[in-house]
Amino acid sequence: MAKQYGMVVDTTRCMGCQTCVVTCKISNEVPGEIYWGHLLNRDNEEASPYQPVGTFPKVTMNFRPTLCNHCAEPACVETCPTGAMHKREDNGAVVVDQEVCIGCGTCVKACPYEVPQLDSENSVSSKCTMCFDRLDNDHKPWCVQSCPAEARIVGDLNDPDSEVSKYIAEKGAKPYLEENGTTPSVYYV
């Protein structure tokens, strides 16, 4: 069985520092104003991630870091007219071949998670790769490696003995908006 790289993000451990967001941008040399990762308010995406919820004295901050979900059934791949957006057969990562991309924005419109972004400087789509090249060489993605709270675990979802699969099962982690029917490979606790 082929690998399916996936991740679990334990939002109970995330402290909202955005180290994952900044490290991803710098380490992957993401151009311009594009960020492949974002930090949202777990309870209200319209609110600032730093907006506390609850009533004093029981006030909390609830963060949800986001990235591409590397879906098993990616809407962005289904709608790409050139095949530039594709799912790697060897590891399940959803990536864009920027040599083939025409910058039409079809993937941007199709993704229910609003992940792909148009790189106006280079006229191509841009998005998280789950650092598949690092994973293929036994290195963690930059966002996982840099997280001071160790809130992210990555690995092969098709291996029931992998750390990520065990953590998902143990904690009852669920994908975000799984009702979209894309079968996301990123889970949240």
DRENDO-1510 file (C-alpha; in Angstrom, 1 decimal, always signed):
<recs>
REC; n; res; u; v; w
REC; 1; MET; +0.0; +0.0; +0.0 .
REC; 2; ALA; +1.3; +3.5; -0.9 .
REC; 3; LYS; +2.1; +6.0; +1.8 .
REC; 4; GLN; -0.4; +8.7; +2.7 .
REC; 5; TYR; +1.4; +11.4; +4.6 .
REC; 6; GLY; -0.8; +13.1; +7.1 .
REC; 7; MET; -0.7; +15.1; +10.3 .
REC; 8; VAL; -2.5; +15.6; +13.5 .
REC; 9; VAL; -2.5; +19.0; +15.2 .
REC; 10; ASP; -3.3; +18.9; +18.9 .
REC; 11; THR; -5.0; +22.2; +19.5 .
REC; 12; THR; -4.9; +21.6; +23.3 .
REC; 13; ARG; -1.1; +22.1; +23.0 .
REC; 14; CYS; -1.0; +25.0; +20.5 .
REC; 15; MET; -0.2; +28.3; +22.2 .
REC; 16; GLY; -0.7; +30.5; +19.2 .
REC; 17; CYS; +3.0; +31.5; +18.8 .
REC; 18; GLN; +2.9; +31.2; +15.0 .
REC; 19; THR; +6.4; +29.7; +14.9 .
REC; 20; CYS; +5.0; +27.2; +12.4 .
REC; 21; VAL; +3.7; +29.9; +10.1 .
REC; 22; VAL; +6.9; +31.9; +10.1 .
REC; 23; THR; +9.2; +28.9; +9.8 .
REC; 24; CYS; +7.2; +27.5; +6.9 .
REC; 25; LYS; +7.4; +30.9; +5.0 .
REC; 26; ILE; +11.1; +31.4; +5.6 .
REC; 27; SER; +12.3; +27.8; +5.1 .
REC; 28; ASN; +10.2; +27.1; +2.0 .
REC; 29; GLU; +11.1; +30.6; +0.6 .
REC; 30; VAL; +7.4; +31.2; +0.0 .
REC; 31; PRO; +7.2; +34.4; -2.1 .
REC; 32; GLY; +5.5; +37.7; -1.5 .
REC; 33; GLU; +2.5; +38.0; +0.8 .
REC; 34; ILE; +1.7; +34.3; +0.5 .
REC; 35; TYR; +1.7; +32.1; +3.7 .
REC; 36; TRP; +1.1; +28.4; +3.3 .
REC; 37; GLY; +0.1; +28.1; +7.0 .
REC; 38; HIS; -2.3; +30.3; +9.0 .
REC; 39; LEU; -3.4; +30.6; +12.6 .
REC; 40; LEU; -7.2; +30.8; +13.2 .
REC; 41; ASN; -9.4; +31.1; +16.2 .
REC; 42; ARG; -10.6; +27.5; +16.7 .
REC; 43; ASP; -14.1; +28.6; +17.8 .
REC; 44; ASN; -14.7; +31.5; +15.4 .
REC; 45; GLU; -12.7; +31.9; +12.2 .
REC; 46; GLU; -14.0; +35.4; +11.8 .
REC; 47; ALA; -12.5; +36.5; +15.1 .
REC; 48; SER; -8.9; +37.2; +15.8 .
REC; 49; PRO; -7.0; +34.1; +16.9 .
REC; 50; TYR; -6.1; +36.1; +20.0 .
REC; 51; GLN; -9.7; +36.8; +21.0 .
REC; 52; PRO; -10.4; +35.0; +24.3 .
REC; 53; VAL; -13.6; +33.0; +24.7 .
REC; 54; GLY; -15.6; +32.3; +27.8 .
REC; 55; THR; -16.5; +34.3; +30.8 .
REC; 56; PHE; -14.2; +35.4; +33.6 .
REC; 57; PRO; -12.7; +33.6; +35.4 .
REC; 58; LYS; -13.0; +30.7; +32.9 .
REC; 59; VAL; -11.5; +32.4; +29.8 .
REC; 60; THR; -9.4; +30.5; +27.2 .
REC; 61; MET; -7.6; +31.1; +24.0 .
REC; 62; ASN; -8.3; +28.5; +21.3 .
REC; 63; PHE; -6.0; +28.3; +18.3 .
REC; 64; ARG; -6.3; +26.2; +15.2 .
REC; 65; PRO; -3.2; +26.2; +12.9 .
REC; 66; THR; -4.0; +25.4; +9.3 .
REC; 67; LEU; -2.2; +24.1; +6.3 .
REC; 68; CYS; -3.1; +22.2; +3.2 .
REC; 69; ASN; -5.1; +19.1; +4.1 .
REC; 70; HIS; -3.5; +16.9; +1.4 .
REC; 71; CYS; -6.9; +15.3; +0.8 .
REC; 72; ALA; -7.3; +11.8; -0.5 .
REC; 73; GLU; -10.0; +13.2; -2.8 .
REC; 74; PRO; -8.7; +16.8; -3.5 .
REC; 75; ALA; -11.2; +19.1; -5.2 .
REC; 76; CYS; -8.3; +21.3; -6.4 .
REC; 77; VAL; -6.8; +18.3; -8.3 .
REC; 78; GLU; -10.2; +17.4; -9.8 .
REC; 79; THR; -10.7; +20.8; -11.3 .
REC; 80; CYS; -7.2; +21.7; -12.4 .
REC; 81; PRO; -7.4; +22.0; -16.3 .
REC; 82; THR; -3.7; +21.4; -16.9 .
REC; 83; GLY; -2.9; +18.7; -14.3 .
REC; 84; ALA; -0.5; +21.0; -12.6 .
REC; 85; MET; -2.2; +20.4; -9.3 .
REC; 86; HIS; -1.8; +16.7; -8.6 .
REC; 87; LYS; -1.6; +14.1; -5.9 .
REC; 88; ARG; +1.7; +12.3; -5.7 .
REC; 89; GLU; +1.2; +8.5; -6.0 .
REC; 90; ASP; +4.2; +7.7; -3.8 .
REC; 91; ASN; +3.2; +9.6; -0.7 .
REC; 92; GLY; -0.2; +11.2; -1.2 .
REC; 93; ALA; +1.0; +14.8; -1.0 .
REC; 94; VAL; -1.0; +17.2; -3.1 .
REC; 95; VAL; +1.4; +19.5; -4.9 .
REC; 96; VAL; +1.4; +22.0; -7.8 .
REC; 97; ASP; +3.9; +21.7; -10.7 .
REC; 98; GLN; +4.6; +25.3; -11.2 .
REC; 99; GLU; +6.1; +24.6; -14.7 .
REC; 100; VAL; +2.7; +23.4; -15.8 .
REC; 101; CYS; +0.5; +25.8; -13.8 .
REC; 102; ILE; -1.1; +28.6; -15.9 .
REC; 103; GLY; -2.3; +30.6; -12.9 .
REC; 104; CYS; -6.0; +30.3; -13.8 .
REC; 105; GLY; -7.1; +30.1; -10.1 .
REC; 106; THR; -9.5; +27.2; -10.6 .
REC; 107; CYS; -7.8; +25.3; -7.7 .
REC; 108; VAL; -8.2; +28.4; -5.5 .
REC; 109; LYS; -12.0; +28.5; -6.2 .
REC; 110; ALA; -12.4; +24.7; -5.9 .
REC; 111; CYS; -10.7; +24.1; -2.5 .
REC; 112; PRO; -13.3; +24.2; +0.3 .
REC; 113; TYR; -10.5; +25.1; +2.7 .
REC; 114; GLU; -9.3; +28.1; +0.8 .
REC; 115; VAL; -5.7; +26.8; +0.8 .
REC; 116; PRO; -4.2; +27.3; -2.7 .
REC; 117; GLN; -3.3; +30.9; -3.3 .
REC; 118; LEU; -2.3; +32.7; -6.5 .
REC; 119; ASP; +1.3; +33.9; -6.6 .
REC; 120; SER; +0.9; +37.1; -8.5 .
REC; 121; GLU; +4.6; +37.6; -8.9 .
REC; 122; ASN; +5.1; +34.3; -10.7 .
REC; 123; SER; +1.5; +33.8; -12.1 .
REC; 124; VAL; +1.1; +30.3; -10.5 .
REC; 125; SER; -0.7; +28.6; -7.7 .
REC; 126; SER; +1.1; +28.1; -4.5 .
REC; 127; LYS; +0.4; +26.0; -1.4 .
REC; 128; CYS; +1.8; +23.8; +1.3 .
REC; 129; THR; +3.6; +20.6; +0.2 .
REC; 130; MET; +3.7; +19.0; +3.6 .
REC; 131; CYS; +7.5; +19.2; +3.0 .
REC; 132; PHE; +7.2; +15.8; +1.3 .
REC; 133; ASP; +10.8; +16.1; +0.2 .
REC; 134; ARG; +11.9; +16.3; +3.8 .
REC; 135; LEU; +9.6; +13.5; +4.9 .
REC; 136; ASP; +11.0; +11.3; +2.1 .
REC; 137; ASN; +14.4; +11.9; +3.6 .
REC; 138; ASP; +13.4; +11.2; +7.2 .
REC; 139; HIS; +13.1; +14.8; +8.2 .
REC; 140; LYS; +10.1; +16.4; +9.7 .
REC; 141; PRO; +8.2; +19.2; +7.9 .
REC; 142; TRP; +9.4; +22.7; +9.0 .
REC; 143; CYS; +6.2; +23.4; +10.9 .
REC; 144; VAL; +6.5; +20.2; +12.9 .
REC; 145; GLN; +10.2; +20.6; +13.6 .
REC; 146; SER; +9.8; +24.1; +14.8 .
REC; 147; CYS; +6.7; +23.8; +17.0 .
REC; 148; PRO; +7.9; +24.5; +20.6 .
REC; 149; ALA; +4.7; +22.9; +22.0 .
REC; 150; GLU; +5.1; +19.7; +20.0 .
REC; 151; ALA; +1.5; +20.2; +18.9 .
REC; 152; ARG; +2.0; +18.5; +15.5 .
REC; 153; ILE; +2.7; +14.9; +14.6 .
REC; 154; VAL; +3.3; +13.8; +11.0 .
REC; 155; GLY; +3.6; +10.4; +9.3 .
REC; 156; ASP; +2.0; +7.7; +7.2 .
REC; 157; LEU; -1.7; +7.5; +7.8 .
REC; 158; ASN; -1.8; +4.1; +6.0 .
REC; 159; ASP; +0.5; +2.6; +8.6 .
REC; 160; PRO; -1.6; +1.8; +11.7 .
REC; 161; ASP; +1.6; +1.5; +13.8 .
REC; 162; SER; +2.9; +5.0; +12.9 .
REC; 163; GLU; +3.0; +7.6; +15.6 .
REC; 164; VAL; +0.5; +9.8; +13.8 .
REC; 165; SER; -2.1; +6.9; +13.3 .
REC; 166; LYS; -1.8; +5.9; +17.0 .
REC; 167; TYR; -2.2; +9.5; +18.2 .
REC; 168; ILE; -5.3; +10.0; +16.0 .
REC; 169; ALA; -6.9; +6.8; +17.3 .
REC; 170; GLU; -5.9; +7.5; +20.9 .
REC; 171; LYS; -7.2; +11.1; +21.0 .
REC; 172; GLY; -10.2; +10.6; +18.7 .
REC; 173; ALA; -8.8; +13.3; +16.3 .
REC; 174; LYS; -11.1; +14.4; +13.4 .
REC; 175; PRO; -10.4; +16.2; +10.1 .
REC; 176; TYR; -11.7; +19.8; +9.8 .
REC; 177; LEU; -14.9; +20.1; +7.8 .
REC; 178; GLU; -14.8; +16.4; +6.8 .
REC; 179; GLU; -18.3; +16.9; +5.5 .
REC; 180; ASN; -16.8; +18.5; +2.4 .
REC; 181; GLY; -16.1; +15.0; +1.1 .
REC; 182; THR; -12.5; +15.5; +0.2 .
REC; 183; THR; -11.1; +13.1; +2.9 .
REC; 184; PRO; -8.6; +15.4; +4.5 .
REC; 185; SER; -5.3; +14.0; +5.8 .
REC; 186; VAL; -4.9; +16.6; +8.5 .
REC; 187; TYR; -6.6; +15.8; +11.8 .
REC; 188; TYR; -7.3; +18.0; +14.9 .
REC; 189; VAL; -7.7; +17.2; +18.5 .
</recs>
